[in-house]
C-alpha cells in the first residue's frame, strides 16, 4: 500500500506514515520510484523512539535491572508492543506465560533491533553536537562585550 492508503487505514497523518517508513519500524518497506511501498500490516504500536526505549529496557533487564515497566502503560499494551517487536525481528520471541520481567529476561535484542538503536543514537549525537556548537556561538555573541571588559580588568 502507499502512504495515503496507510494513513487512512491507520488513522494517522501522512507525515506519521513517512516517519514510520524512514525510521525502519515498519518491516519490509520499500521505496520504489520515489514512493513508499508499505506491506499490508496493522499500524505499529510504537514510534521508533519508543521501540528503542522498550528494546533498551530488555538490555537493562538482562543486566539485572528491574524497571517498573507498567508505570505509565498497561501490561496488555506492553505485551502488544513486545509482540510486535518480536514478530518483525527486532527482539527474540518473548514468553508471556509467566511474569513479564521473567519473559523479557529470556529475550534478546536482535542485530536488527541493535541497528535501529545505533542509528537513532547517531542522530541524537549529531543533533546534540550541532546544538552545542550553536549554543557556544550564541553565548560568545551575547557575552562578548561584558566578558572582554571583565577579562581586561
C-alpha positions, 0 to 999 in steps of 0.5 A: 500500500502507499502512504495515503492508503496507510494513513487512512487505514491507520488513522494517522497523518501522512507525515506519521506514515513517512516517519514510520517508513524512514525510521525502519519500524515498519518491516519490509518497506520499500521505496520504489520510484520515489514512493513508499511501498508499505506491506499490508500490516496493522499500524505499529504500536510504537514510534521508533523512539519508543521501540528503542526505549522498550528494546533498551529496557530488555538490555537493562533487564538482562543486566539485572535491572528491574524497571517498573515497566507498567508505570505509565502503560498497561501490561496488555499494551506492553505485551502488544508492543513486545509482540510486535517487536518480536514478530518483525525481528527486532527482539527474540520471541518473548514468553508471556506465560509467566511474569513479564520481567521473567519473559523479557529476561529470556529475550534478546535484542536482535542485530536488527533491533541493535541497528535501529538503536545505533542509528537513532543514537547517531542522530541524537549525537549529531543533533546534540553536537550541532546544538552545542556548537550553536549554543557556544556561538550564541553565548560568545555573541551575547557575552562578548562585550561584558566578558572582554571588559571583565577579562581586561580588568 
